[in-house]
Amino acid sequence: MRPFEYVSPSSRAQAVSLLGTAWGNTEILAGGTDLLALMKDDVVAPKRLINIKEIKDLRGVSLSAQGLRVGALTTLGDLADDANVKKNYPVLAEALIEAASPQIRNLATLGGNLCQRPRCWYFRNGLGLLPKDETGRELVAAGENRYHAILGNDGPAKFVSPSTVVPVLIAYGAMVRIEGPKGKRELPLEKFFVIPRTDSEREHDLRPNEVITEVLVPPATGVKAAHYEIRQREAFDWPLALAAVALKMSGSKVQTARVVLGYVAPVPWPSPEAEQTLQGQPVNEESAQKAAEAALQHATPLSSNGYKVQLARVALKRAILKAAHRGAA
């Protein structure tokens, strides 16, 4: 591990003032479950590490008429154990439990989960986010890509977004709040994730001198939600594909639907095609299958990951059926 400067601010304003204006010079330390591994492997080498764990107002979970407010420093374990989350957002609680082992859940923070870097083995071995060889050939497209993207992969980014929690939050309609030197801003969580086109970009709509402060989830009254993961092993493992679904019903038919796929694209992948297919329809095997087909109709698998197309279809179909047969929050 390379030498670095370590600072521990006690307020948001102090933290923001200590951040740099270019990626790579400073990094934020929260739970450290991802960052420290990247530093040990020399994938990132910040000159300054900013420990934000002393900023108390970045912690906590609260429920109001406006919905759920979660501080960015809240651990995945504390969020999963929160009584209001279990009662009003049960699918979120389930996803949090499945997202990590108990040891990691007790350290990893929600903000860190949103900002974690891709698990792509090219990136983790120091070859960059958009790896190329000396001739400019894309290494992922030409190499081992069995776990890489089947959607949104027309550019140089072929990795998959690594969070198992984010698709559920997006299905619930979550917003993220960010603070920087120009003040605060808020955006839909799905807009927080971007597909980089150059090596100077990152996979989040977060500037080098900004920090996530909280996540807001609107009330889920009347929402039937579910998520479904497909993994190689039953023990803790990264999913090969997952789907998160939130339905509002009008009688036996779908009034509105939110459908989000995970581990299939460089960003969590909402599917307006599947949502439109479900709208106004009763939920059954046939309509769920049609939605799954619609969601994957534009998939473009790489040389070794074509199997993920069918896995994603199955995950989505099962998530839709699971949501429909679940009681509303």
C-alpha positions as CSV (number, residue, x, y, z in Angstrom):
1,M,0.0,0.0,0.0
2,R,1.3,3.4,-0.9
3,P,1.7,6.3,1.6
4,F,-1.2,8.7,2.0
5,E,-2.4,11.5,4.1
6,Y,-5.3,10.7,6.5
7,V,-7.8,13.2,7.6
8,S,-11.0,12.8,9.7
9,P,-13.4,15.7,9.4
10,S,-16.4,16.1,11.7
11,S,-18.8,17.9,9.4
12,R,-20.0,17.7,5.8
13,A,-18.5,21.1,5.0
14,Q,-15.1,20.0,6.2
15,A,-15.3,16.8,4.2
16,V,-16.2,18.6,1.0
17,S,-13.4,21.2,1.5
18,L,-10.8,18.4,1.8
19,L,-11.8,16.7,-1.4
20,G,-9.9,17.3,-4.6
21,T,-11.1,18.5,-8.0
22,A,-9.7,15.5,-10.0
23,W,-10.3,11.8,-9.6
24,G,-7.4,9.8,-8.1
25,N,-6.0,12.3,-5.6
26,T,-8.5,11.9,-2.8
27,E,-10.9,9.1,-1.8
28,I,-13.6,8.9,0.8
29,L,-13.3,6.2,3.5
30,A,-16.6,5.0,5.0
31,G,-16.9,1.3,5.8
32,G,-13.8,0.6,3.7
33,T,-14.9,-2.8,2.5
34,D,-14.2,-2.0,-1.1
35,L,-11.8,0.9,-1.0
36,L,-9.1,-0.7,1.2
37,A,-9.1,-3.8,-1.1
38,L,-8.6,-1.5,-4.1
39,M,-5.7,0.3,-2.3
40,K,-4.0,-3.0,-1.2
41,D,-4.2,-4.2,-4.8
42,D,-2.7,-0.9,-6.1
43,V,-5.8,-0.3,-8.3
44,V,-6.2,3.1,-6.7
45,A,-3.5,5.1,-4.9
46,P,-5.0,8.3,-3.4
47,K,-2.7,10.9,-1.9
48,R,-5.3,11.7,0.7
49,L,-7.9,9.5,2.5
50,I,-10.9,11.3,4.0
51,N,-12.5,9.4,6.8
52,I,-16.1,10.5,7.1
53,K,-17.2,8.1,9.9
54,E,-17.1,10.9,12.5
55,I,-19.9,12.9,10.7
56,K,-22.8,11.9,12.8
57,D,-25.6,13.4,10.8
58,L,-24.8,11.1,7.9
59,R,-26.1,8.1,9.9
60,G,-29.6,7.0,10.8
61,V,-32.9,5.8,9.4
62,S,-36.2,7.6,9.8
63,L,-39.7,7.2,8.4
64,S,-42.2,10.0,7.8
65,A,-45.2,10.7,5.6
66,Q,-42.7,11.6,2.8
67,G,-41.1,8.1,3.0
68,L,-37.8,6.6,4.2
69,R,-34.7,8.7,4.8
70,V,-31.4,6.8,5.1
71,G,-28.1,8.5,6.0
72,A,-25.3,7.5,3.7
73,L,-23.2,6.1,6.6
74,T,-25.9,3.7,7.7
75,T,-24.6,0.2,7.5
76,L,-26.3,-2.4,5.4
77,G,-26.8,-4.4,8.6
78,D,-28.5,-1.6,10.5
79,L,-30.7,-0.8,7.6
80,A,-31.7,-4.5,7.1
81,D,-32.6,-4.8,10.8
82,D,-34.6,-1.6,11.0
83,A,-38.2,-2.3,12.0
84,N,-39.7,0.3,9.6
85,V,-37.7,-1.1,6.7
86,K,-38.9,-4.6,7.4
87,K,-42.5,-3.5,7.7
88,N,-42.8,-1.0,4.8
89,Y,-40.0,-2.0,2.4
90,P,-39.6,-5.8,3.0
91,V,-38.0,-6.4,-0.4
92,L,-35.3,-3.9,0.5
93,A,-34.6,-5.7,3.7
94,E,-34.3,-9.0,1.9
95,A,-31.9,-7.6,-0.7
96,L,-29.7,-6.1,2.0
97,I,-29.4,-9.5,3.7
98,E,-28.5,-11.1,0.4
99,A,-26.1,-8.4,-0.6
100,A,-23.2,-9.4,1.7
101,S,-22.1,-11.7,4.5
102,P,-22.9,-10.7,8.1
103,Q,-19.4,-9.5,8.7
104,I,-19.5,-7.2,5.6
105,R,-23.0,-6.0,6.3
106,N,-21.9,-4.7,9.7
107,L,-19.2,-2.5,8.1
108,A,-20.4,-1.6,4.6
109,T,-22.4,1.5,4.3
110,L,-25.3,2.3,2.0
111,G,-23.4,5.2,0.4
112,G,-20.4,2.9,-0.1
113,N,-22.6,0.3,-1.7
114,L,-23.9,2.9,-4.2
115,C,-20.3,4.0,-5.0
116,Q,-18.6,0.6,-5.0
117,R,-16.4,0.0,-8.1
118,P,-17.0,-2.8,-10.6
119,R,-16.0,-6.3,-9.8
120,C,-14.7,-6.8,-13.4
121,W,-11.5,-8.8,-13.1
122,Y,-9.7,-6.6,-15.7
123,F,-10.4,-3.5,-13.5
124,R,-9.5,-5.3,-10.3
125,N,-6.2,-6.4,-11.8
126,G,-5.2,-2.9,-12.6
127,L,-6.0,-2.8,-16.3
128,G,-8.4,0.1,-16.1
129,L,-12.1,0.6,-16.2
130,L,-12.2,0.4,-20.0
131,P,-9.2,-1.9,-20.7
132,K,-7.4,-1.9,-24.0
133,D,-4.2,-3.4,-25.2
134,E,-1.4,-1.5,-26.8
135,T,-3.1,-1.6,-30.2
136,G,-6.3,-0.1,-28.9
137,R,-8.2,-3.4,-29.0
138,E,-10.8,-3.8,-26.2
139,L,-9.6,-6.5,-23.9
140,V,-13.1,-7.6,-22.6
141,A,-14.6,-8.0,-26.0
142,A,-11.7,-10.0,-27.2
143,G,-11.0,-11.9,-24.0
144,E,-12.7,-13.6,-21.1
145,N,-16.1,-12.0,-20.7
146,R,-18.4,-14.7,-19.2
147,Y,-19.6,-12.4,-16.4
148,H,-19.8,-9.1,-18.4
149,A,-22.6,-7.0,-19.8
150,I,-25.3,-8.1,-22.3
151,L,-27.1,-4.7,-22.3
152,G,-25.7,-1.2,-22.7
153,N,-22.4,-2.7,-23.9
154,D,-22.1,-1.0,-27.3
155,G,-19.4,1.3,-26.0
156,P,-16.1,0.5,-24.4
157,A,-17.7,-0.2,-21.0
158,K,-18.4,-3.9,-20.7
159,F,-18.4,-4.3,-16.9
160,V,-21.6,-4.8,-14.9
161,S,-22.9,-2.6,-12.1
162,P,-22.0,-4.4,-8.9
163,S,-24.8,-3.5,-6.4
164,T,-27.5,-6.0,-5.5
165,V,-29.3,-3.4,-3.4
166,V,-29.6,-0.6,-6.0
167,P,-32.0,-2.3,-8.4
168,V,-34.5,-2.7,-5.5
169,L,-34.1,1.0,-4.5
170,I,-34.7,2.1,-8.0
171,A,-37.8,0.0,-8.3
172,Y,-39.1,1.7,-5.2
173,G,-38.4,5.1,-6.8
174,A,-35.4,6.2,-4.6
175,M,-33.7,9.5,-4.8
176,V,-30.1,10.3,-3.8
177,R,-28.9,13.5,-2.2
178,I,-25.4,14.8,-2.9
179,E,-23.4,17.7,-1.4
180,G,-20.5,19.6,-2.8
181,P,-18.8,23.0,-2.9
182,K,-21.7,24.4,-5.0
183,G,-24.3,23.2,-2.5
184,K,-26.8,20.3,-2.5
185,R,-28.4,18.5,-5.4
186,E,-30.9,15.6,-5.7
187,L,-31.5,13.2,-8.5
188,P,-33.3,9.9,-9.1
189,L,-31.1,7.1,-8.1
190,E,-31.2,5.6,-11.6
191,K,-29.7,8.8,-13.0
192,F,-26.8,8.5,-10.5
193,F,-25.3,5.7,-12.6
194,V,-23.7,6.5,-15.9
195,I,-21.8,4.5,-18.6
196,P,-18.3,5.9,-19.0
197,R,-17.1,6.5,-22.5
198,T,-13.5,7.5,-21.7
199,D,-10.9,6.6,-19.1
200,S,-11.3,10.0,-17.4
201,E,-14.9,9.3,-16.5
202,R,-16.3,7.2,-13.7
203,E,-19.5,5.1,-13.5
204,H,-21.3,7.5,-11.2
205,D,-22.7,11.0,-11.6
206,L,-20.6,12.1,-8.7
207,R,-17.9,14.8,-9.0
208,P,-14.5,14.3,-7.3
209,N,-15.4,17.0,-4.7
210,E,-18.9,15.7,-3.8
211,V,-20.2,13.2,-1.3
212,I,-23.5,11.3,-1.0
213,T,-25.4,12.4,2.1
214,E,-28.6,10.4,2.1
215,V,-31.0,8.2,0.1
216,L,-34.7,9.0,0.1
217,V,-37.3,6.3,-0.7
218,P,-41.0,7.4,-1.3
219,P,-43.8,5.7,0.6
220,A,-44.5,2.2,-0.7
221,T,-48.2,2.0,0.3
222,G,-50.0,-0.3,-2.1
223,V,-46.8,-1.4,-3.8
224,K,-46.3,-5.1,-4.5
225,A,-42.5,-5.6,-4.9
226,A,-40.1,-8.5,-5.3
227,H,-36.6,-9.2,-6.4
228,Y,-35.0,-12.4,-7.7
229,E,-31.4,-13.3,-7.9
230,I,-29.7,-16.1,-9.8
231,R,-26.3,-17.1,-8.5
232,Q,-23.8,-19.8,-9.3
233,R,-23.7,-21.0,-5.7
234,E,-26.3,-20.8,-2.9
235,A,-23.6,-19.6,-0.5
236,F,-22.7,-15.9,-0.7
237,D,-21.7,-15.1,-4.3
238,W,-22.1,-12.3,-6.8
239,P,-25.3,-12.8,-8.8
240,L,-25.2,-13.7,-12.5
241,A,-28.4,-11.8,-13.1
242,L,-31.1,-10.3,-10.9
243,A,-34.4,-8.5,-11.3
244,A,-36.4,-6.1,-9.1
245,V,-40.0,-5.3,-9.7
246,A,-42.5,-2.9,-8.0
247,L,-46.2,-3.2,-9.1
248,K,-49.2,-1.1,-8.4
249,M,-52.4,-3.0,-9.1
250,S,-55.9,-1.8,-10.2
251,G,-57.9,-4.8,-9.3
252,S,-56.3,-7.8,-10.9
253,K,-54.5,-5.8,-13.5
254,V,-51.2,-3.8,-13.4
255,Q,-51.7,-0.1,-13.2
256,T,-48.0,0.8,-13.2
257,A,-44.8,-1.2,-13.0
258,R,-41.2,-0.5,-12.3
259,V,-38.8,-3.1,-13.7
260,V,-35.0,-3.0,-13.1
261,L,-32.4,-5.6,-14.1
262,G,-29.0,-6.0,-12.3
263,Y,-25.7,-7.6,-13.3
264,V,-26.5,-7.4,-17.0
265,A,-25.3,-3.8,-17.9
266,P,-22.7,-1.2,-16.7
267,V,-25.6,0.5,-14.9
268,P,-28.7,-0.9,-13.1
269,W,-31.0,-1.4,-16.1
270,P,-34.6,-0.2,-16.0
271,S,-36.7,-1.8,-18.7
272,P,-39.5,0.5,-20.0
273,E,-40.3,-2.2,-22.6
274,A,-41.2,-4.7,-19.8
275,E,-43.1,-2.0,-17.9
276,Q,-45.2,-1.2,-21.0
277,T,-45.8,-4.8,-21.6
278,L,-47.2,-5.3,-18.1
279,Q,-49.3,-2.2,-17.9
280,G,-53.0,-2.9,-18.0
281,Q,-52.5,-6.7,-18.0
282,P,-53.2,-9.3,-15.4
283,V,-50.1,-11.0,-14.0
284,N,-49.8,-14.6,-15.0
285,E,-47.3,-16.9,-16.6
286,E,-48.0,-15.6,-20.1
287,S,-47.8,-11.8,-19.3
288,A,-44.7,-12.3,-17.1
289,Q,-43.0,-14.2,-19.9
290,K,-43.9,-11.5,-22.5
291,A,-42.4,-8.9,-20.2
292,A,-39.2,-10.9,-19.7
293,E,-38.9,-11.3,-23.5
294,A,-39.5,-7.6,-24.0
295,A,-36.8,-6.6,-21.4
296,L,-34.1,-8.7,-23.2
297,Q,-35.1,-8.1,-26.8
298,H,-32.1,-5.8,-27.4
299,A,-29.5,-7.9,-25.5
300,T,-26.2,-8.1,-27.4
301,P,-24.2,-10.8,-25.6
302,L,-20.4,-11.0,-26.0
303,S,-18.5,-14.1,-27.0
304,S,-18.9,-16.0,-23.7
305,N,-21.9,-14.6,-21.9
306,G,-24.9,-15.5,-24.1
307,Y,-26.2,-17.7,-21.3
308,K,-27.0,-14.5,-19.2
309,V,-29.8,-13.6,-21.6
310,Q,-31.9,-16.5,-20.5
311,L,-30.9,-16.2,-16.9
312,A,-32.1,-12.6,-16.9
313,R,-35.4,-13.6,-18.5
314,V,-35.9,-16.2,-15.9
315,A,-35.0,-13.8,-13.0
316,L,-37.5,-11.2,-14.3
317,K,-40.3,-13.6,-14.9
318,R,-40.0,-15.0,-11.4
319,A,-39.7,-11.6,-9.8
320,I,-42.9,-10.5,-11.6
321,L,-44.8,-13.6,-10.4
322,K,-43.4,-13.3,-6.9
323,A,-44.4,-9.6,-6.7
324,A,-48.0,-10.3,-7.9
325,H,-48.6,-13.0,-5.3
326,R,-47.1,-10.9,-2.5
327,G,-49.2,-8.7,-0.2
328,A,-48.8,-4.9,-0.8
329,A,-46.8,-3.0,1.7
